[in-house]
Amino acid sequence: MSASPARRRALRGPALTFVDDPFRAGPEHALRYESDALLIVENGRIAAFGDYASIRHSLRETDPLDRFGADCLILPGFVDTHVHYPQTQIIGAYGKQLIDWLNDYTFVTEQQFADPVHCRQVAELYLQQCLRNGITTSAVYCTVHPQSVDAFFEAADALGMRMVAGKVLMDRNAPAALTDTARSGYDDSKALIARWHGRGRGLYAITPRFAPTSSPEQLEAAAALWKEHPGTYMQTHVSENRGEIDWVAALFPDRSGYLDVYAHYGLLGPRAVLGHGIWLSDAEFAQCHDTGTAIAHCPTSNLFLGSGLFRLHDARGGPRPVQVGLATDLGGGTSFSPLATMKAAYQIAQLNGRSLSAPEAFWLATRGAAQALQLEDRIGSLAAGQEADLLVLDLRSTPLIDFRMKYCRGIDDALFVQMILGDDRATRATYIAGEPAYIQDRTGSAAPA
């Protein structure tokens, strides 16, 4: 039997990717911009990328070619390092402080995910919103119910998306309908890992919600599970809110701080992604660097819930930088749009007396986020061998942006306009493994591809 022919597709147009970290190397050395690029995809991966004139010989007459003009920009797909898909239905609910938000909205909503039909409906809607906003990979919290994980991975697998997700572990300080036990949480998670980790493009994250809702026994079980399954992730929350930090101190009086709780139970290391980290000290940032632990920066959520201002430049600066990726943190976060999330990150940096450049912001949502998830060898860049998850931005998506772009002085300026004024209307197309998964037509209406 002869082998099936390779699936190929090509894209031509302006393109941008990162070849280094702009926080460390500077934007001028980190950013690669091609005004007329050619990108060739074969079997879901990038086979070639470069200046059109230089690599046009790689293009075959039979290759479908998608052309994008000067008003567009081809990018790696956005990567969201921290999000709660079950909270899609409470995005924009009246904002209280963190613990009130959990009790009044989150825990009430998540009880509905005992119903597999509801899980499937919300998972499918969530993923379509990701595509609409150019998000091609997310690190996702499901609920305590195993069926919420099954529904999510089933929906993501049907779309061919690379997703990281896991069942929330909570055995105390939550409604009875949302609690498991150290034993059942371990057993359910182990079964879900066997079912989903490495299936298609799915990756599993062991997910204690946060220290206050897991007993010492459950944290020990989570660490054992993580150690038993190399390649899985560990995701949780840390130092988001001052009241939360005081609560953790009361629950774990023998630990020196919030981060030390996770260190004590063996929950720091590569592929550990901690949400928020607003109130971490410089010493705790150093511990994150030393252990390879990443932080998910959730700016719209932090502003909406009044949690505080994450010290991004302190985390990224100095000789021991922390891996940081941008995150929407829906539904405490207020937008699916990574562009809106970059805007909020810029505002927080300004309030901290620092300036976040557009290349730095876009890096945090692409290659930097992929590094935080230990996936930079697969996603987050335009380069041969990378998985072809792509975003095409419309640089003139609204009349105001169209007008403003006439006065841009270069690519950095154009990127900054997008992150301050752009939203989901800027997504011209989203590709998953080289195939169009979402296309917005030129009249402004949109539908899945």
Backbone hydrogen bonds, N-H to C=O, Kabsch-Sander energy under -0.5 kcal/mol:
donor,donor_aa,acceptor,acceptor_aa,energy
8,R,6,A,-0.5
9,R,41,V,-1.9
10,A,64,P,-2.8
11,L,39,L,-2.7
12,R,66,D,-2.6
13,G,37,A,-1.9
15,A,34,E,-2.7
16,L,74,I,-2.6
17,T,32,R,-2.2
19,V,30,A,-3.1
20,D,30,A,-1.1
24,R,21,D,-1.1
25,A,21,D,-3.4
26,G,21,D,-0.5
26,G,22,P,-0.8
29,H,26,G,-1.2
30,A,26,G,-1.6
31,L,27,P,-2.0
32,R,17,T,-3.1
33,Y,31,L,-0.5
34,E,15,A,-2.8
35,S,33,Y,-0.5
37,A,13,G,-2.2
38,L,50,G,-2.8
39,L,11,L,-2.7
40,I,48,A,-2.7
41,V,9,R,-3.7
42,E,45,R,-3.1
43,N,7,R,-3.1
45,R,42,E,-1.5
46,I,386,Q,-3.3
47,A,40,I,-3.3
47,A,45,R,-0.6
48,A,40,I,-1.5
50,G,38,L,-1.7
52,Y,36,D,-3.0
54,S,51,D,-0.7
55,I,51,D,-1.7
56,R,52,Y,-1.3
58,S,55,I,-2.3
59,L,56,R,-1.7
63,D,60,R,-1.5
66,D,10,A,-3.0
66,D,64,P,-0.5
67,R,65,L,-0.6
68,F,12,R,-2.9
72,C,69,G,-1.8
73,L,393,L,-1.7
74,I,14,P,-3.0
75,L,391,L,-3.4
77,G,389,D,-2.4
78,F,134,G,-2.6
79,V,365,A,-2.7
80,D,137,T,-2.7
81,T,79,V,-0.6
81,T,326,L,-2.1
83,V,139,A,-1.5
84,H,330,L,-2.1
85,Y,83,V,-0.6
85,Y,141,Y,-0.9
87,Q,84,H,-1.3
88,T,85,Y,-1.7
89,Q,86,P,-0.7
90,I,87,Q,-1.8
91,I,88,T,-1.0
92,G,331,G,-0.7
93,A,90,I,-2.1
96,K,94,Y,-0.5
101,W,97,Q,-2.7
102,L,98,L,-2.4
103,N,99,I,-2.4
104,D,100,D,-3.0
105,Y,101,W,-2.1
106,T,101,W,-1.9
107,F,102,L,-3.2
109,T,105,Y,-2.7
110,E,106,T,-2.9
111,Q,107,F,-0.8
112,Q,109,T,-1.8
113,F,110,E,-1.6
114,A,111,Q,-1.2
115,D,112,Q,-1.5
119,C,115,D,-2.2
120,R,116,P,-2.3
121,Q,117,V,-2.3
122,V,118,H,-2.4
123,A,119,C,-2.6
124,E,120,R,-2.4
125,L,121,Q,-1.9
126,Y,122,V,-3.0
127,L,123,A,-2.4
128,Q,124,E,-1.9
129,Q,125,L,-2.1
130,C,126,Y,-1.9
131,L,127,L,-2.3
132,R,128,Q,-2.2
133,N,129,Q,-1.2
133,N,130,C,-0.8
134,G,131,L,-1.4
135,I,130,C,-2.7
136,T,78,F,-2.5
136,T,134,G,-0.6
137,T,78,F,-1.3
139,A,80,D,-2.1
140,V,138,S,-0.7
140,V,164,V,-3.3
141,Y,83,V,-2.8
142,C,140,V,-0.5
142,C,166,G,-2.3
148,S,145,H,-1.4
149,V,145,H,-0.8
149,V,146,P,-0.8
150,D,146,P,-2.3
151,A,147,Q,-2.3
152,F,148,S,-1.3
153,F,149,V,-2.7
154,E,150,D,-2.5
155,A,151,A,-2.1
156,A,152,F,-2.6
157,D,153,F,-2.8
158,A,154,E,-1.8
159,L,155,A,-1.0
160,G,156,A,-0.7
160,G,157,D,-0.7
161,M,156,A,-2.3
162,R,136,T,-0.6
163,M,161,M,-0.8
163,M,201,R,-0.8
164,V,138,S,-2.7
165,A,203,L,-2.0
166,G,140,V,-1.2
168,V,143,T,-1.4
169,L,207,T,-2.4
170,M,168,V,-0.5
171,D,213,T,-1.8
172,R,213,T,-1.2
178,L,175,P,-2.2
179,T,176,A,-1.3
180,D,170,M,-3.1
185,G,181,T,-3.0
186,Y,182,A,-1.5
187,D,183,R,-2.7
188,D,184,S,-3.1
189,S,185,G,-2.2
190,K,186,Y,-2.6
191,A,187,D,-2.1
192,L,188,D,-2.1
193,I,189,S,-2.6
194,A,190,K,-2.1
195,R,191,A,-1.6
196,W,192,L,-2.4
197,H,193,I,-1.8
198,G,202,G,-2.6
199,R,196,W,-2.1
200,G,198,G,-0.6
202,G,199,R,-2.4
203,L,163,M,-2.3
205,A,165,A,-2.4
206,I,233,Y,-3.3
207,T,167,K,-0.8
209,R,169,L,-1.8
213,T,210,F,-1.9
214,S,211,A,-1.5
219,L,215,S,-2.3
220,E,216,P,-2.3
221,A,217,E,-2.1
222,A,218,Q,-2.6
223,A,219,L,-2.1
224,A,220,E,-2.2
225,L,221,A,-2.4
226,W,222,A,-2.3
227,K,223,A,-2.4
228,E,224,A,-2.0
229,H,225,L,-1.0
229,H,226,W,-0.5
232,T,229,H,-1.8
233,Y,204,Y,-2.7
234,M,271,R,-2.4
235,Q,206,I,-2.5
236,T,273,V,-1.6
237,H,209,R,-0.9
238,V,275,G,-2.2
245,I,241,N,-2.2
246,D,242,R,-2.1
247,W,243,G,-1.9
248,V,244,E,-2.4
249,A,245,I,-2.1
250,A,246,D,-1.8
251,L,247,W,-2.1
252,F,248,V,-2.4
255,R,252,F,-1.8
261,V,257,G,-1.0
261,V,258,Y,-1.0
262,Y,258,Y,-1.0
263,A,259,L,-2.2
264,H,260,D,-2.8
265,Y,261,V,-1.6
266,G,263,A,-1.4
267,L,262,Y,-3.1
272,A,269,G,-2.0
273,V,234,M,-2.7
273,V,271,R,-0.6
274,L,272,A,-0.5
274,L,294,A,-2.8
275,G,236,T,-3.1
275,G,273,V,-0.5
276,H,296,A,-2.6
277,G,238,V,-2.5
277,G,275,G,-1.2
278,I,239,S,-0.7
279,W,239,S,-1.8
280,L,277,G,-1.2
285,F,281,S,-2.4
286,A,282,D,-2.3
287,Q,283,A,-1.7
288,C,284,E,-2.1
289,H,285,F,-2.3
290,D,286,A,-2.7
291,T,287,Q,-1.9
292,G,288,C,-1.1
292,G,289,H,-0.7
293,T,288,C,-2.0
294,A,272,A,-2.7
295,I,323,Q,-2.5
296,A,274,L,-2.6
297,H,295,I,-0.7
297,H,325,G,-2.9
298,C,296,A,-0.6
302,N,298,C,-2.2
303,L,299,P,-2.1
304,F,300,T,-2.4
305,L,301,S,-2.6
306,G,303,L,-0.6
307,S,302,N,-1.9
308,G,302,N,-0.8
310,F,308,G,-0.6
312,L,310,F,-1.8
315,A,311,R,-2.1
316,R,312,L,-2.6
317,G,313,H,-1.8
322,V,315,A,-2.7
323,Q,293,T,-0.5
325,G,295,I,-2.0
326,L,364,L,-2.3
327,A,297,H,-2.2
329,D,82,H,-2.5
332,G,329,D,-0.7
333,G,329,D,-3.3
341,T,337,S,-1.9
342,M,338,P,-2.5
343,K,339,L,-2.1
344,A,340,A,-2.0
345,A,341,T,-2.1
346,Y,342,M,-2.5
347,Q,343,K,-2.2
348,I,344,A,-2.5
349,A,345,A,-2.3
350,Q,346,Y,-2.3
351,L,347,Q,-2.2
352,N,348,I,-1.4
353,G,350,Q,-1.9
354,R,349,A,-3.1
357,S,355,S,-0.7
361,A,357,S,-2.3
362,F,358,A,-2.8
363,W,359,P,-2.2
364,L,360,E,-2.1
365,A,361,A,-1.0
366,T,362,F,-0.5
366,T,363,W,-1.2
368,G,363,W,-2.7
369,A,363,W,-0.8
370,A,366,T,-2.4
371,Q,367,R,-2.3
372,A,368,G,-2.1
373,L,369,A,-1.5
374,Q,371,Q,-1.8
375,L,370,A,-3.3
376,E,370,A,-0.5
378,R,375,L,-2.4
379,I,375,L,-2.7
383,A,381,S,-0.8
385,G,46,I,-3.3
386,Q,383,A,-2.1
387,E,378,R,-3.2
388,A,44,G,-2.8
389,D,387,E,-2.0
390,L,388,A,-0.7
390,L,431,Y,-1.5
391,L,75,L,-2.8
392,V,429,A,-2.8
393,L,73,L,-3.0
393,L,391,L,-0.6
394,D,426,A,-3.6
395,L,71,D,-3.0
395,L,393,L,-0.8
396,R,71,D,-0.5
397,S,394,D,-0.8
402,D,398,T,-2.9
403,F,399,P,-2.2
404,R,400,L,-2.8
405,M,401,I,-2.6
406,K,402,D,-0.6
406,K,403,F,-1.0
407,Y,404,R,-1.8
408,C,405,M,-1.4
414,A,410,G,-2.2
415,L,411,I,-2.5
416,F,412,D,-2.1
417,V,413,D,-2.1
418,Q,414,A,-1.8
419,M,415,L,-2.2
420,I,416,F,-1.6
421,L,417,V,-2.5
422,G,418,Q,-2.4
426,A,423,D,-2.2
427,T,424,D,-1.7
428,R,392,V,-2.4
428,R,426,A,-1.1
429,A,392,V,-1.5
430,T,438,Y,-2.4
431,Y,390,L,-2.7
432,I,435,E,-2.9
433,A,431,Y,-0.5
434,G,388,A,-2.9
435,E,432,I,-1.9
437,A,430,T,-3.2
438,Y,430,T,-1.6
439,I,447,A,-1.5
440,Q,428,R,-2.6
441,D,439,I,-0.5
441,D,445,S,-1.5
444,G,441,D,-1.7
447,A,439,I,-1.3
449,A,437,A,-1.5
